[in-house]
Amino acid sequence: MIPYGKQNITEEDILAVTNALKCDFLTQGPTILEFEQKFSTYIGCKYSVAVANGTAALHLCALALDVNENSKVITTPITFAASANCIKYCGGEVVFSDIDKETYLIDIPKIKQLLESQPKGTFSGIVPVDFAGRAVNLEELKKIADEYNLWIIEDSCHSPGGYFIDSKGVQQNCGNGNFADLAIFSFHPVKHIATGEGGMITTNDEELYKKLLMLRTHGITRDTNVFENSLELANGTDKHNGNYPGWYMEMQTLGYNYRFTDFQAALGISQLEKAKTGIEKRRAIAKRYNEAFQNSSFIKGQSGVIEGHAYHLYIIEVENRLGLYNHLRENKIFAQIHYIPCHLMPFYKAQGNKEGNQPIAENYYKNCISLPMYPTLTETEQDFVIATILNFYK
Ligand SMILES: *Cc1c(COP(=O)(O)O)cnc(C)c1O
């Protein structure tokens, strides 16, 4: 059986986890901070906050940016539902804006049109997605966001290790916080770095970082510098020595339990060491697919070598997609579809979205299919996938 994506757990990973299990900490131990710091180095940002999963990461970002009933937020229809759902968790409104038909990413000129069509102040933020591993040009997006006073949460779940080249020729890694307020990653097994469940928020903003740390654990702080209650109240008596007692902590805002665990962090650190070679492998696989399909007129894809693409997914657009999907399944190749347009999910239809609203995304959905793409896919397996596809169209 050949799936579309698969985790790569090695003996070193297993050893890292068993070692972590022998330590004193199961949750919130020192390994989490170590993983966060190593992740920051890998991405090139100042701060990282590890959380329970990518969806929790999005939720905390929306909370940290004060999304509420008055917030209108723009995102792409071609993404996993969580990119939009985080806005709904906070009572906000999601406004979908169509994709570009070549890159499959949210179409930046179209965002501009949308913003211009409404009075200034209508929208609060944008959630762009580095879909399939291809980086959104956040330098361009931020120019528009600044003009309209919008924040940016970059959904980088598909693109740890991905990047774009900015107007000065500088490499800008996905999630590095240079053009977005916050970015998020997922460590679900199909993503580049797997910890079972898990997620990460990255930022360069110290204030947001501190807020996220509190929100991750019930809104509770143990930082004596920020306590609001008096020493008398904290001690439960008028008698005190001028210090807050050792047990004292304060819940200052409504947070959640979105904590990550120490043994997951140990796995994350071990996985991170393989991240670079994993991306190289993914790019090599993409190159072989590109070459195999370059003369096939029935296949359209993100053709050519795309610099900075992290290749979480390798997507092609084909005629008779259903036929190909079933033919692949008969040959034990489990391709997948990314994604059913989010605005056509019954939940979002009930919010006023309908067919025809996002024509490029809807058209893309008719033909798209994601082929097997993961570092341990062998050349023999890939050749079999390629032959099975070409055979179907013969
Ligand atoms: C996987 C994914 C998420 C959610 O991550 P989880 O860890 O599964 O909660 C969010 N956005 C995108 C684009 C994803 O691919």
PDBQT file of the ligand as one rigid body, heavy atoms in Angstrom, charges set to zero:
ROOT
HETATM    1  C1  LIG A 401      -3.036  19.968   9.542  1.00  0.00    +0.000 C 
HETATM    2  C2  LIG A 401      -3.504  21.343   9.336  1.00  0.00    +0.000 A 
HETATM    3  C3  LIG A 401      -4.073  22.111  10.364  1.00  0.00    +0.000 A 
HETATM    4  C4  LIG A 401      -4.427  21.560  11.711  1.00  0.00    +0.000 C 
HETATM    5  O1  LIG A 401      -3.455  20.887  12.370  1.00  0.00    +0.000 OA
HETATM    6  P1  LIG A 401      -3.815  19.788  13.459  1.00  0.00    +0.000 P 
HETATM    7  O2  LIG A 401      -2.518  19.558  14.148  1.00  0.00    +0.000 OA
HETATM    8  O3  LIG A 401      -4.302  18.575  12.730  1.00  0.00    +0.000 OA
HETATM    9  O4  LIG A 401      -4.856  20.345  14.371  1.00  0.00    +0.000 OA
HETATM   10  C5  LIG A 401      -4.379  23.432  10.097  1.00  0.00    +0.000 A 
HETATM   11  N1  LIG A 401      -4.177  23.972   8.892  1.00  0.00    +0.000 NA
HETATM   12  C6  LIG A 401      -3.669  23.259   7.867  1.00  0.00    +0.000 A 
HETATM   13  C7  LIG A 401      -3.458  23.923   6.550  1.00  0.00    +0.000 C 
HETATM   14  C8  LIG A 401      -3.329  21.928   8.052  1.00  0.00    +0.000 A 
HETATM   15  O5  LIG A 401      -2.840  21.211   7.027  1.00  0.00    +0.000 OA
ENDROOT
TORSDOF 0
